[in-house]
Amino acid sequence: MKQRVRPYSCELDAALDVVGGKWKALILWALSTGTQRFGDLKRLIPGVTEKMLIQQLRELEHDGIIHREVYAQVPPKVEYSLTDRGVSLNAALATLGAWGRENMNHICAVTGVDAPVH
């Protein structure tokens, strides 16, 4: 698990520590529709490796953002869902997503990345 080695400089620094990185916000978005199994998350997040998805899920669980439910059955079943803290974080990220939607053409133009297909 990641360990913080310096104090946070501000509240935004603390928030970005929890959600920072390429995959965490996408994991939260995928869980916003409800409980998902690992394979479902992998399909919903194109490009994420199994190793990275596992690592990011562990960090989000450690930070109290997601809940991991393991069912004692054969074969084993594991489900992921948002905690109350995760739901509130997703609400905060919705504003960032709206900004991205409004500025997508500009972002794609300056980065040279194609716009997502919906």
TORKOL-890490 format. One record per residue (C-alpha): y, z, x negated; residue number from 1; residue in one letter. Coordinates in steps of 0.25 Angstrom, whole numbers, plus 5000, padded with zeros to 4 digits. Example, Ala and Ser with C-alpha at 12.3 -4.5 7.8 and 13.67 -1.06 7.14 Angstrom:
<atoms>
<atom <4982 5031 4951> 1 "a">
<atom <4996 5029 4945> 2 "s">
</atoms>
This chain:
<atoms>
<atom <5000 5000 5000> 1 "m">
<atom <5014 4997 4995> 2 "k">
<atom <5022 5009 4990> 3 "q">
<atom <5037 5009 4990> 4 "r">
<atom <5042 5013 4976> 5 "v">
<atom <5057 5014 4980> 6 "r">
<atom <5065 5020 4991> 7 "p">
<atom <5070 5011 5002> 8 "y">
<atom <5084 5006 5000> 9 "s">
<atom <5087 5005 5015> 10 "c">
<atom <5080 5004 5029> 11 "e">
<atom <5078 4989 5028> 12 "l">
<atom <5071 4991 5014> 13 "d">
<atom <5061 5000 5021> 14 "a">
<atom <5058 4991 5033> 15 "a">
<atom <5056 4979 5023> 16 "l">
<atom <5046 4987 5015> 17 "d">
<atom <5038 4988 5028> 18 "v">
<atom <5039 4974 5033> 19 "v">
<atom <5042 4967 5020> 20 "g">
<atom <5033 4955 5015> 21 "g">
<atom <5029 4942 5020> 22 "k">
<atom <5018 4946 5030> 23 "w">
<atom <5022 4960 5036> 24 "k">
<atom <5032 4954 5046> 25 "a">
<atom <5022 4943 5050> 26 "l">
<atom <5011 4954 5052> 27 "i">
<atom <5021 4962 5061> 28 "l">
<atom <5024 4949 5069> 29 "w">
<atom <5009 4946 5071> 30 "a">
<atom <5007 4960 5076> 31 "l">
<atom <5019 4960 5086> 32 "s">
<atom <5010 4953 5096> 33 "t">
<atom <5000 4964 5096> 34 "g">
<atom <4988 4969 5088> 35 "t">
<atom <4981 4959 5079> 36 "q">
<atom <4968 4959 5070> 37 "r">
<atom <4969 4955 5055> 38 "f">
<atom <4964 4941 5058> 39 "g">
<atom <4974 4939 5069> 40 "d">
<atom <4986 4943 5059> 41 "l">
<atom <4980 4934 5048> 42 "k">
<atom <4981 4922 5058> 43 "r">
<atom <4995 4926 5063> 44 "l">
<atom <5001 4927 5049> 45 "i">
<atom <4998 4914 5042> 46 "p">
<atom <4998 4914 5027> 47 "g">
<atom <4995 4929 5025> 48 "v">
<atom <4983 4932 5017> 49 "t">
<atom <4973 4942 5021> 50 "e">
<atom <4976 4951 5009> 51 "k">
<atom <4991 4951 5012> 52 "m">
<atom <4989 4954 5027> 53 "l">
<atom <4980 4966 5024> 54 "i">
<atom <4990 4971 5015> 55 "q">
<atom <5002 4969 5024> 56 "q">
<atom <4994 4975 5036> 57 "l">
<atom <4991 4987 5027> 58 "r">
<atom <5006 4989 5023> 59 "e">
<atom <5010 4988 5038> 60 "l">
<atom <5000 4998 5042> 61 "e">
<atom <5004 5008 5031> 62 "h">
<atom <5019 5006 5035> 63 "d">
<atom <5015 5010 5050> 64 "g">
<atom <5019 4996 5055> 65 "i">
<atom <5005 4991 5060> 66 "i">
<atom <4992 4998 5065> 67 "h">
<atom <4979 4994 5060> 68 "r">
<atom <4967 4998 5070> 69 "e">
<atom <4953 4997 5065> 70 "v">
<atom <4942 4996 5075> 71 "y">
<atom <4928 5002 5071> 72 "a">
<atom <4920 4990 5075> 73 "q">
<atom <4911 4979 5069> 74 "v">
<atom <4918 4970 5064> 75 "p">
<atom <4930 4979 5061> 76 "p">
<atom <4942 4976 5069> 77 "k">
<atom <4956 4979 5064> 78 "v">
<atom <4969 4977 5072> 79 "e">
<atom <4984 4978 5068> 80 "y">
<atom <4995 4982 5077> 81 "s">
<atom <5010 4986 5076> 82 "l">
<atom <5013 5001 5076> 83 "t">
<atom <5026 5005 5083> 84 "d">
<atom <5033 5004 5070> 85 "r">
<atom <5028 4990 5068> 86 "g">
<atom <5033 4986 5082> 87 "v">
<atom <5046 4991 5078> 88 "s">
<atom <5046 4984 5065> 89 "l">
<atom <5042 4971 5072> 90 "n">
<atom <5054 4973 5082> 91 "a">
<atom <5063 4974 5070> 92 "a">
<atom <5057 4961 5064> 93 "l">
<atom <5059 4953 5077> 94 "a">
<atom <5074 4953 5073> 95 "t">
<atom <5070 4947 5060> 96 "l">
<atom <5061 4937 5066> 97 "g">
<atom <5072 4933 5076> 98 "a">
<atom <5081 4931 5064> 99 "w">
<atom <5071 4922 5057> 100 "g">
<atom <5069 4914 5070> 101 "r">
<atom <5084 4911 5071> 102 "e">
<atom <5085 4907 5056> 103 "n">
<atom <5072 4900 5055> 104 "m">
<atom <5078 4886 5053> 105 "n">
<atom <5087 4891 5042> 106 "h">
<atom <5076 4900 5035> 107 "i">
<atom <5067 4888 5035> 108 "c">
<atom <5078 4878 5030> 109 "a">
<atom <5082 4887 5018> 110 "v">
<atom <5067 4891 5014> 111 "t">
<atom <5061 4877 5016> 112 "g">
<atom <5050 4884 5025> 113 "v">
<atom <5046 4877 5038> 114 "d">
<atom <5049 4884 5051> 115 "a">
<atom <5037 4890 5057> 116 "p">
<atom <5030 4882 5068> 117 "v">
<atom <5029 4890 5082> 118 "h">
</atoms>
